[in-house]
């Protein structure tokens, strides 16, 4: 029986997501650069993972169980503002540091850097590589006889790259039931619709053809995210969770608009967005 998340917990998670979205927008506005659309589309997933599902330790090496932590890989590294926002919420850094995002000398680089910040397992940003890295981590954990999980969050545009499907084949071959991959299926990338740039078709069926269990969810429904992860944890093979999301979620003029893939809001646009997220 899958543990259910209570209505009270769901309400709390939704409120946290609003706060995280505000932080994302303020970070990108302050730096005058960044990727709001894809950060806003995936933040509910990160929120549920880090606050409700993953074993992780903000105090890092000070915790005796640190080596048994779950691993998280943000394959779509350009959505770093989302990762930094949830890491700050969980205590890996102070929230005031968020406004150093993309500034010279900051630990909060435009793409996550594992040498600078605890909670970042691997430096990412070269799209199409996160799942391969996750497979290596998952295989290593099995060899070390650890029951930790590896979570990988990919963008749907990444699935246009062949390396993703080599990794999918590898995970199935090695029976890596300790890897859970999310696809942020917001259907937009920097040049427009994923279907117009290079149609990715039925991603769910593709992962199934490579021997994965698959689950399709509403990537903004807290209960569906939570239940999918709990179901995935019990699988006997790798699991792909196809999360249907909205690029720019939470800000009406950014939603489903590819123009907000990599653009900072102006002063006026920021205020409008923050008003919507009160």
N, C-alpha and C positions, 0 to 999 in steps of 0.2 A: 504494500500500500504506500503510495507516494505521500510524503508529508505535505500538508496544505499550508499555504501562507494565509494568515488571518486578514480580515478586512482592515483591522487597525494597522497592521504592518504594511499593507498595501498603501494605505493613506499616507503613512510616514514616508515610504519610499517615493511616492509621487511628489511630496513636498520637497524631499531631498533633491529629486531630479530638477525641480524648478530652480532651486538654489544653484545646482551644478550648471544648468543652462545659463543662468545670469553670470556666473563666474566665467564661463567660456566666452561669452560675448564681451565682457569687460576686459578680459585678457587680450583678445584679438583686437578690440578697439584700441586699447592702450598701446599695443605694439605696432598698430597700423598694418598688420599682416597676419595671415593665418587662414584656417579652413573651417568656417563656421558650419556650413551645410552638413558635411559628413560627421562633424563632432556632435552636432545636435541630434543626428539620426541614430547614433549608437550609444548615447549616454545612458538611456534606460537599461540597456544590456549591461554596461559596465557597473552601473549602480547596483543592480540585483546581484551580479556576480560577486562584487567586492563586499557588499554589506550583508548578503544572505547566503551565499553558496560556497565561496572559496575559503580554504584554510590559508591564511596569510598573516604576517606578523610585522606591523609597522616598526616595532623595535628591532627587527631584523636579527642580526647575529646574537643579540642579547637573549634571545629566546631559545631555550634548549631544543625546541621542536622545529627550529628554522629550516633545517635540511629536509624536513618532511612536508614543507609547504607545497601548495599547489602553485603552478606556474601560469602566468598570463603573458601572452604575446600580442601586442597591437601590430598586426601585420600592415594595416593601413596607417602607417606611422604619421601621415600628415594630419591625422585626427588627434594629435598629441595634446591639444588643449583639453579634450575630454579625459584623457588618461591623467593628466596633471590635476585636473579638477577633482576627480574621485580620489586620487592619492592624497591630496590635501585634506579632503573630507575625512579620510581614514587615519590621518595623523602621520603620514610619511614626510610631510613638510608643512610649514606654517602657511596659512591662507594668504597672508600679506606677500609671500614670495611669488604668488601667482602673477602679480603685476610686473614681474621681471621677465615674463614670457617673451622669448625671441629677442631679448636685449643682449648686447655684447657682454660676454662674461657670465651670463646667467646659466644656472644648471638646467633651466627649462628651455632647451633648444627647440627649434622648429620641428625636428624629428627626435623622438626619445633617444637618449644616450645612456647606456647602462653604466658607463664609467663615472657618470656625474650624479646619478640619483638612485637611491635604493627604492625598490618597487618596480624598477624597469629591468626586466630580466635580460633583455637583448636589445641592442640598437637596431631600429627598424626604419623603413622609409623607402627602400627599394622594393617596389610592389611585386607580389608574386612569390616572395621568399619566406614569409612567415610560417606557412604550413610546413615547409621543408624543415625549418629550424625546430618547429614544434615536434615533428616526427623524431628528430634526433634526440630531443629532450625526453620524449616519451619512451623511446627505446632505452636510453640511458637509465631512466628511473626503473624500468623493468629489470634491467641487468643488475641494478643495485637493490632489487627486491623492495622497492618503496611503493606504497599504494597511492602516491600523489597523482593528481590529475594535471594535464596540460590543456589550457584553454587558449584558443587562437581566434582572434577576431579579424576577419577579412572584409574587404569591400567587394561588392559584386563585380566591379570593373576588373578586379584582380583575376577573376576566374577566366578572363580572356587570355591569360598567360599559360603556356604549356607546363611551366614548372609546378603550378598548382595541381595538375592532374598526375604528374609524376609522383608528387608527394602523396596524393590520394591513393595511388596504386601501391606505393611503398607502405603506407599505414595499414592497408588491408592485408598485404602480404605478410607483414610481421604481427598481425593480429593486435594492433595497438588499441586495446579497449580503454586505455587511459588518456586518450586524446579526444577533446570535444571542440569542434570547429564551428564558430558562428559565421554566417555570411550576412553582412549588413546589406540587405536587398532593397536599397532605396531607388534603384533603377536609373540613377543618374551618375555621370562622371564628368570630368572637367570639360570635355568637348560636347556634352549633351547626353541624350538617352543612351543607355547601354545597348539597347536594341538597334539603334542607328549607328553607333560607333563600331560595334562588332557584336552581333547578337549572341548572348550567352545561353539563350533558350531556356530549357527546363533544368535549372541547376540541381534541383532535388533528384530528378531521375538520373542525372549524370553521376552524382555521388553514389546513388544506389547501384548503378552499373559497375562502379569501382569497388563494390562490396561493403559500403558503409550503411549503417542504419541512418535514417534521416527523419527529421521532425520539422514540420513547417508551422510557424507561429506568427502572430502579430508582435513585432519587435518593440511595441510600446505598451503592450499589455503585461503588467507586472506579474500577474498570476501565471500567464502562459509562459513567460520567460523562466520563472522559478520552477514550474512543473516540468518544463522541457529539460532543464539542467538535472533535476532529480531523476527523471527517467533515463537520461543519458548516462548518469553515473552507474546505473545498473546494467548497462549493455555489455554484451560479450564481444563487441567489435567497435571500431571507431565510429563516432557519431557526428553528423553534420546537422546543425540547426539553422534552417533557412528562415531568417527573421525579416519579414516584410516590414519595411520602415518608410518614413517620410523624410526626405532630405530637408534640413532646416526645421525639423519638428519643433513646434512650440512658438514659432514666430511667423505670423500669417504671411508677411511679404517675402519670407525666405523659403517657405514650404514649397517643395516640388519645383524649385527654381535652380537650374544648373549654374546660373550666374553667381550664386552664393557659394560655389564650391571653394573658391579661394580668394575671398574679398573681405576686407574689414569694413564694418559699418561706420558711417559718419557719426558725428555727435548726435544729430537729430535722429538717425536710424537707431542708434543705440538706445536712446531714451524711449522711442516708440516700442522697441523690443522689450525693454525692461518693464515698461508699463503692462505689456501683455503677460509677462511672467510674474506679476505680483502674486 
